[in-house]
Amino acid sequence: MGDEPLVRWDWIWRNWDTGRPDSILALLESHVVMAFLPVLFGLLLALPLGLASARWRWLYQPTVSVMNVVYSLPSIAVFIVMLAITGLGQATVIVPLTFYSLAILIPAVVDGLTSIPDHVRNSAVAMGFTPLRRLVRVELPLAVPVVLAGLRVATVSSISLVSVGALIGQGGLGYLFIDGWQRQFTTPIVVGIVATVLLAVLADGLLVLAQRLLTPWRRA
Amino acid sequence: MNWLIDFFSNPANWSGPGGIPVRLLEHLEFSVVALLMAAAVAIPLGLWVGHTGRGSLVVVVSANAARALPTLGILVLVVLIIGVGSTWPVLIPLVLLAVPPILVNTYEGVRGVDPDLRDAAYGMGLRGPQVLFKVLVPVALPLILLGMRLAAIQVVATATVAAYVGLGGLGRFIMDGLATKNYTITIGGAFLVVVLALAAQAGFTLLSRVAVSPGVRQFR
């Protein structure tokens, strides 16, 4: 290391936006795409699967067991296996991360739905709500806090996991870790870590805001 | 499936310093040490914050931000700064990975204890620390162990990245397979990681059966 400083600011300015795919801005952009699409797809899949598991309880245990296995797969190995299926592209990262998001979101959806007290559900039935209307107007809104808590964990983990994809050449900001390691140069690594954490904090803040907007009755 | 049979039936994969038993032990060593170090930090801190309520906002917010730390980035940075002389470089990112789930679950566990129960304990003349260790900890134990279990799965799955900077563990099989395009080795290594993660999961489930007081189990 010698006298090399931890961060060389001039490197950051020079590489911020060069128009090439390895500029910091371009990496940030692909990082955002590869981190958020899996959470979005995960949520879209977790809602029906979670609803089914909450309705038919015998489905729940097998679903959770499968998801636990998925969650313990090392991401780098899954990326490598995906290479054989999708070739090298953003899908190689997006598909496995969708499954990791599912593993977090399905239990969140089920917990959110089952945490609704029976008397609330019964009141809705007594008021003449049809099952579909009851689901959309009563059960889903009441499940929002628990689902959003799961969504926050899924989003932050997804943002952090994308960088592992750099080992197979698709990792957004993770490229900076590989680049820094190969050149024995700490600046890109620090930039990558700081940018990833800032991105996660920003996304988490937006979700907290969304929760306040979606659950006005909890604002005490 | 054929790949798995090839991997496990090849005697060359079983012997020597790069054999399965040695790599498995290395992986186990990183994971167990990292988990114990994380627990030694996170459990006392979570108990203290949950019991006194002091600094809870800071702890929850920073634990969430810490989840976003990209393990690969932290690992290469630590190695560039302190070198690969020992296993320390891989322990630092793994401990950082394991602290948030243990800390948050311990804190939530203690904070979620029925206030009546806490008041009853004080009413019976127990002092602060006695309330904490005789009432709050036993009741919060299921959640604390859940946090440990989640941390263990993540640590076992993520310890594979140690191989990227030349350290051992099961990640060696995954990285070497990627480097030599010998995917049999990659898949064999990934399979072993999953088995280890599931074993850790089963271990903690068993532990919570044994360690959690029957009264608390009934209560849930």
Contacts between the chains, C-beta under 8 A, distances in Angstrom:
chain1	res1	chain2	res2	distance
A	1	B	80	7.1
A	1	B	81	6.8
A	68	B	153	7.8
A	68	B	198	7.7
A	68	B	201	6.4
A	69	B	194	6.8
A	69	B	198	6.8
A	71	B	153	6.2
A	71	B	157	7.8
A	72	B	153	5.0
A	72	B	156	7.0
A	72	B	157	5.5
A	72	B	193	7.6
A	72	B	194	5.4
A	72	B	197	3.3
A	72	B	198	6.1
A	72	B	201	7.0
A	73	B	157	6.8
A	73	B	190	6.9
A	73	B	193	7.7
A	73	B	194	5.8
A	74	B	157	4.5
A	74	B	158	7.2
A	74	B	160	4.4
A	74	B	171	7.5
A	74	B	174	6.8
A	74	B	190	5.8
A	74	B	193	4.8
A	74	B	194	7.7
A	75	B	157	7.2
A	75	B	158	8.0
A	76	B	160	5.8
A	76	B	161	6.7
A	76	B	171	7.5
A	76	B	174	6.0
A	76	B	175	7.9
A	76	B	178	8.0
A	77	B	160	7.1
A	77	B	174	5.1
A	77	B	186	6.2
A	77	B	187	7.3
A	77	B	189	6.9
A	77	B	190	3.3
A	77	B	193	7.0
A	78	B	190	7.6
A	80	B	174	7.1
A	80	B	177	7.4
A	80	B	178	5.5
A	80	B	183	6.9
A	80	B	186	5.3
A	81	B	183	7.7
A	81	B	186	7.7
A	81	B	187	6.9
A	81	B	190	7.6
A	84	B	183	7.2
A	152	B	64	7.1
A	153	B	67	7.2
A	156	B	64	6.4
A	156	B	67	4.8
A	156	B	68	5.0
A	157	B	67	6.3
A	159	B	68	5.7
A	160	B	67	6.6
A	160	B	68	4.9
A	160	B	69	6.5
A	160	B	70	5.1
A	160	B	71	7.4
A	163	B	70	4.2
A	163	B	72	5.5
A	163	B	73	6.2
A	164	B	70	7.8
A	164	B	71	7.6
A	164	B	72	5.7
A	164	B	161	6.9
A	166	B	72	7.0
A	167	B	72	7.5
A	167	B	164	6.6
A	167	B	175	8.0
A	167	B	178	7.3
A	168	B	178	7.5
A	173	B	70	7.6
A	174	B	70	6.7
A	174	B	72	6.2
A	174	B	73	7.3
A	176	B	73	7.6
A	177	B	70	7.1
A	177	B	72	5.1
A	177	B	73	4.5
A	177	B	76	5.1
A	178	B	76	8.0
A	180	B	76	6.4
A	180	B	77	7.8
A	180	B	80	7.4
A	181	B	76	4.2
A	181	B	79	7.8
A	181	B	80	7.2
A	181	B	164	7.8
A	181	B	165	7.3
A	184	B	80	6.2
A	186	B	77	6.3
A	186	B	80	5.5
A	186	B	81	7.3
A	189	B	73	5.7
A	189	B	76	5.7
A	189	B	77	4.6
A	189	B	80	7.1
A	190	B	77	6.8
A	192	B	70	6.9
A	192	B	73	5.1
A	193	B	69	6.8
A	193	B	70	6.2
A	193	B	73	4.4
A	193	B	74	6.6
A	193	B	77	6.8
A	196	B	68	6.0
A	196	B	69	7.5
A	196	B	70	5.0
A	196	B	73	7.0
A	197	B	65	6.0
A	197	B	68	4.9
A	197	B	69	6.4
A	199	B	68	7.6
A	200	B	65	6.7
A	200	B	67	7.4
A	200	B	68	3.1
A	201	B	65	5.4
A	201	B	68	7.0
A	204	B	64	5.9
A	204	B	65	7.6
